[in-house]
Amino acid sequence: MIVGSGFAGFECARRLDRLLRRHRSAATVTLVSPVDYLLYTPLLPEVAGGAIDPRFATVPLIDMLPGVRLFRAYVDSVDLSARSLRCRDQENNSHELAWDRLVLTPGSISRLFDIPGLAEHARGLKSTAQALYLRDHIIEQFELARIDGDRERAAARKTIVVVGSSYSGTELITQLCAMAAVAAHDFRFQPGDVRLILVERSGKLMPELPHKLATRAEQELRRRGVQTLVGVTLSRVAADHVVLSDGTRIGTYTVAWVAGVVASPLIAATGLPTEKGRLQVLSDLRVPGFDGVYAGGDAAAVPDVTNPGTITPPTAQHAKRQGKVLAQNVAASLGYGRAREYRHRDLGTVVDLGPGFAVANPLNIPLSGFAAKLVTRLYHLYAIPRNANRWAVALGYLTNILFTRPLVSIGLAQPAVARFSASEEFMPASAAMRPSDKQMYADDLRYQKASEASASHPGEIRGRVKTIHPMRTDGYR
């Protein structure tokens, strides 16, 4: 039983299924996930910036895991003594599933702080819903700015604040910068009208990067007109402004919060020992004290055996490789092969900084500019685990070179659905919203139903609603 379809869970399921089939084992691999895809998260900034179609960042599980039993549900609790778990499907029906071996890879969610208004007015970048909402919301604000008679309010609509200069935060603001450049041309804004502000609580930008590359990245951000504010964070967020910790007030209708991650709430619910909020595991990814229980990815505090006393960072690179070790060690516990500890050589980092520029250090070789951009693009095309996605992303890259990205608000993600709790913890939307959001969401649903009925029957509206059933959980192989 594998919980979660992120990089670690997906890779574990794929490798373990192959190993068991090779040995003609009767064991069944079951993957429980609230979504039916692997999300290639490094492409989310480009989705938010309108450079990549969101479908190309999602890899369908049913296509890539043909021998794995897929159970689409959100796991609420795990009973380690009874060797079972409880989960909810999309219609909130409860299920209890038994397991012989358990692999916990539920991933991570945005790390939030107790900042007034943050959860209500900011959005993260951990899901396609959030990325699409950011894109649509920013375009809508640009359109509103054109017709807003209040100059101060119009300026706030053209101001974007991104909090957190992690890889994702920095990539996000450069993609939004590219989108803003198109908007300035199409909407006839004056140069400099669109403000992009990157806020970083620590003393420097991109602290994970080597100093030389971080400096080069900061220079590129400033060249593109991004205003950087270090040593401060948010103290309050409202619908039309933010207040920084130093008292500065910034008028804005768009706040993206990309200030780190924490392990999935499921980890805390297990009651097991944690380190920095992540589940403690041994170097072979076993959970100590519980036979047949393993964990990896962002949710696990995996010891870094190459640097004793530390744990591996929550990155896609580590999660994917931990998935391979998880598969090998679970198979070994069933009598197939030998278990091994997780030992990983860092292959370096790639950071896409928008059109024509990136920084990277493959195999500790520092690169910036076009060379780094080429390495970054090739790495992503290699790392996406599906040929159709690789082809589509490559065509997207080519299209962006030949044509300007279109600025249209397509309305695929409603504000309430893109909230942190709804889109990251995959709670039912009605349970994740405040009363005012519930009314807005209900209005959205009524409008959508009316639109669908009108499209099916021109000239009249019928109150018939199409029901979308959850993924079948058995009998489809």
C-alpha positions, -999 to 999 in steps of 0.1 A, spaced: 0 0 0 15 33 -12 1 66 1 6 95 -23 14 99 -60 41 125 -59 76 118 -71 85 93 -43 52 74 -44 50 73 -82 85 60 -86 81 35 -58 49 21 -74 64 19 -109 96 2 -98 79 -21 -73 53 -33 -98 81 -41 -123 101 -60 -96 72 -81 -85 62 -89 -120 98 -99 -128 97 -124 -99 61 -135 -108 50 -125 -73 13 -127 -63 16 -95 -43 -6 -66 -54 6 -30 -54 -21 -4 -44 -16 33 -47 -39 56 -28 -39 92 -39 -64 121 -39 -55 128 -76 -51 105 -106 -18 119 -118 18 127 -110 22 164 -109 56 175 -123 59 205 -99 90 221 -115 67 232 -144 41 250 -122 58 284 -125 55 281 -163 19 270 -159 12 301 -138 30 323 -163 10 310 -192 40 293 -209 29 257 -204 -5 240 -207 -13 225 -172 -21 191 -189 16 188 -199 27 191 -162 5 161 -152 13 125 -159 -17 101 -158 -13 73 -134 -36 49 -152 -14 52 -183 20 49 -165 11 23 -138 -8 -4 -157 -1 -31 -131 -9 -10 -101 -43 -9 -84 -53 28 -82 -75 40 -54 -84 77 -57 -90 89 -22 -76 112 6 -61 93 35 -74 105 69 -57 82 93 -34 52 95 -38 24 122 -4 9 125 -14 -18 150 -44 -30 129 -24 -25 97 -51 -6 80 -60 30 69 -91 50 64 -97 73 34 -123 93 17 -132 94 -20 -143 124 -40 -178 121 -28 -167 120 8 -175 83 12 -153 65 38 -132 34 30 -110 12 51 -81 -6 34 -58 -32 48 -21 -35 40 8 -59 46 35 -33 37 29 4 40 48 32 22 41 67 34 48 93 7 20 118 11 43 148 2 41 183 15 19 214 17 27 251 19 42 263 52 19 289 65 24 313 94 -2 330 117 -3 361 95 -38 378 95 -54 374 61 -27 351 46 -49 320 41 -78 341 29 -61 364 4 -29 347 -7 -24 317 -29 4 291 -31 20 272 -59 16 235 -50 -12 225 -74 -25 231 -109 -55 248 -94 -33 274 -77 -12 279 -108 -42 284 -130 -59 307 -105 -28 329 -103 -26 332 -141 -63 340 -145 -64 363 -115 -34 384 -127 -48 387 -162 -82 398 -148 -65 424 -126 -46 438 -157 -79 440 -175 -96 457 -146 -67 482 -143 -74 494 -178 -109 506 -169 -105 515 -132 -109 552 -128 -91 552 -94 -54 556 -102 -43 542 -68 -65 512 -72 -54 506 -108 -18 507 -97 -25 481 -70 -41 458 -96 -8 460 -116 13 451 -86 23 415 -79 39 404 -46 56 370 -44 68 359 -9 97 335 -8 128 334 -30 130 296 -31 136 280 -65 98 280 -70 93 315 -59 121 329 -80 110 309 -111 74 321 -105 82 358 -104 103 356 -136 75 338 -154 50 364 -142 75 391 -153 75 376 -188 37 376 -188 36 412 -175 58 423 -204 32 409 -228 5 426 -209 22 459 -209 24 457 -247 -11 444 -253 -29 466 -228 -8 497 -237 6 501 -201 34 525 -197 69 510 -190 72 504 -153 35 504 -146 35 467 -137 54 462 -104 68 428 -94 80 425 -59 99 396 -44 99 394 -6 124 372 12 126 369 50 162 359 52 191 382 45 197 371 9 179 358 -22 179 322 -31 199 310 -1 200 274 -14 222 284 -43 260 288 -43 268 325 -37 281 331 -72 249 318 -89 226 335 -64 243 368 -72 240 362 -109 203 354 -104 197 385 -84 214 406 -111 191 391 -137 160 398 -115 169 434 -112 176 437 -149 141 425 -156 127 451 -133 119 429 -103 120 448 -70 136 426 -43 130 431 -5 151 411 18 150 408 56 113 414 57 81 393 55 44 399 56 27 410 88 -8 414 74 -26 406 41 -58 423 29 -78 420 -3 -62 452 -17 -28 455 1 -2 439 23 18 453 52 54 442 57 71 435 89 89 468 88 55 487 85 57 493 47 22 492 30 20 479 -5 -11 482 -26 -18 449 -44 -45 425 -53 -22 396 -60 -1 378 -34 17 345 -41 30 327 -10 59 304 -19 78 304 15 86 268 20 68 235 27 59 213 56 50 176 56 15 165 49 -9 167 79 -12 129 77 23 126 92 13 145 124 -19 124 125 1 92 128 15 103 161 50 89 151 82 108 160 91 136 136 121 158 129 114 193 117 79 181 111 89 152 89 86 115 98 117 100 113 131 71 92 162 50 91 188 52 63 170 23 46 137 43 47 121 20 73 100 36 101 118 25 133 97 2 156 72 -8 129 78 -38 108 68 -33 71 63 5 73 84 28 51 84 64 43 102 88 18 99 120 -1 90 154 14 72 139 43 102 119 56 133 131 75 157 109 55 192 108 70 219 121 46 246 94 50 270 115 30 267 143 56 261 127 90 238 145 113 217 161 86 186 151 66 181 153 29 162 184 17 126 181 4 133 182 -33 120 164 -63 155 150 -71 157 133 -37 121 122 -37 124 104 -70 155 86 -60 141 76 -27 112 61 -45 135 37 -62 151 27 -29 117 22 -13 107 -1 -41 138 -22 -38 136 -24 0 99 -34 0 106 -61 -26 135 -73 -4 112 -76 26 91 -100 5 122 -121 -3 132 -105 -36 167 -90 -36 185 -72 -8 177 -40 10 200 -10 8 203 24 24 195 56 6 227 73 -6 225 100 -32 251 120 -50 238 155 -57 235 160 -94 232 198 -90 204 224 -94 186 240 -123 167 273 -119 147 287 -149 146 325 -148 123 332 -177 129 337 -214 165 332 -224 181 329 -190 187 303 -162 213 294 -136 224 259 -130 253 239 -114 251 204 -130 277 182 -113 289 213 -95 297 232 -127 283 267 -123 265 279 -154 243 310 -162 227 325 -192 219 305 -224 241 275 -215 222 271 -182 189 276 -200 197 248 -224 207 224 -195 175 233 -176 153 226 -206 170 194 -214 169 182 -178 131 188 -175 125 170 -208 145 141 -195 129 140 -160 92 141 -171 84 103 -170 62 102 -202 70 106 -238 38 123 -247 44 150 -220 80 154 -232 68 160 -267 41 185 -256 64 204 -234 91 206 -261 64 220 -285 54 245 -258 90 257 -255 92 261 -293 59 279 -295 71 304 -268 101 311 -289 82 318 -321 51 335 -307 41 356 -277 21 339 -249 -16 345 -251 -33 366 -224 -67 351 -218 -85 343 -186 -99 308 -191 -117 305 -158 -106 269 -150 -99 275 -113 -123 293 -90 -109 313 -60 -122 290 -33 -110 259 -50 -75 274 -52 -73 281 -14 -45 264 5 -67 238 23 -88 229 -8 -61 226 -34 -32 212 -13 -48 191 13 -75 180 -12 -103 186 13 -138 188 -3 -142 224 -14 -173 229 8 -153 219 39 -123 241 31 -142 273 27 -154 301 49 -192 309 48 -186 338 23 -165 315 1 -192 288 2 -218 313 -12 -194 323 -39 -186 287 -48 -223 279 -49 -229 308 -73 -200 296 -94 -216 261 -96 -250 275 -105 -234 296 -133 -215 266 -145 -245 243 -146 -266 270 -164 -238 274 -189 -235 237 -196 -273 234 -200 -275 264 -223 -247 249 -244 -265 216 -247 -299 232 -254 -296 266 -271 -324 289 -262 -334 273 -230 -319 263 -197 -325 230 -181 -315 221 -146 -298 188 -154 -264 183 -140 -238 158 -152 -224 136 -124 -188 128 -125 -181 95 -108 -148 87 -89 -122 65 -104 -131 28 -103 -111 11 -76 -114 -25 -86 -122 -47 -116 -108 -25 -143 -78 -46 -151 
